[in-house]
Each structure stands twice: as structure tokens, then as C-alpha cells.
Amino acid sequence: MHYTLEEHGDEFEKMFWPVLRHNFPNYETFWREFVVPLTARPYGIGIRPKVDVCLEDMCMAHYSVYYHLGVARELIPIAC
């Protein structure tokens, strides 16, 4: 299955993707190649049980950067 943030991301990934996709297109590529296989998709978006803690930390760091970029972008006036 070909996963996309627009269709298979969580609420924040779906919400922020339209404004971040042009400046950070590799986020989705990394997410699809490295994060999705560690999740319970298509049954859930959480990390699968027994995933190595280092890989879980990588996923969480990746998501945290994305989330904070999305929030920061929302704080910038539209004219910018």
C-alpha cells in the first residue's frame, strides 16, 4: 500500500501537510520509508509493540520537529 500523509497521517500531519509540503517534501518520504513500517498501520497509527527504543525515539523526534514546524507556521501571518 502507498501511504500518504494526506490520507494516512494523524490529525496534525493531515492539518499541517498542505502548508509544509512545499518546503519540507522529504518529511513524507522519510515518514513513508522509516516511520510507517514501525507503526500498526493500517490498523492504527501508534508504534508497534516491541519496536526498539532507539527507533521509537527516532520516530518521536521526527514527529516532534514536524509538529513544531506546523505550529510555528500557523503563528506566521499569512502575508509572510
Residue pairs with C-beta under 8 A, 6 or more apart in sequence:
1 42
2 32
3 31
3 32
3 36
3 41
4 28
4 32
5 13
5 14
5 17
5 21
5 27
5 28
5 31
6 14
6 17
8 36
8 41
8 42
8 45
9 17
9 31
9 45
10 45
12 66
12 67
12 70
13 31
13 66
15 70
16 66
16 67
16 69
16 70
16 73
17 28
19 70
19 73
19 74
20 27
20 66
20 69
20 70
20 73
21 27
21 28
24 66
24 69
27 62
27 66
30 62
31 62
34 58
34 59
34 62
35 59
35 62
35 63
38 47
38 48
38 51
38 55
38 56
38 59
39 45
39 46
39 47
39 48
40 46
40 47
40 48
47 56
47 59
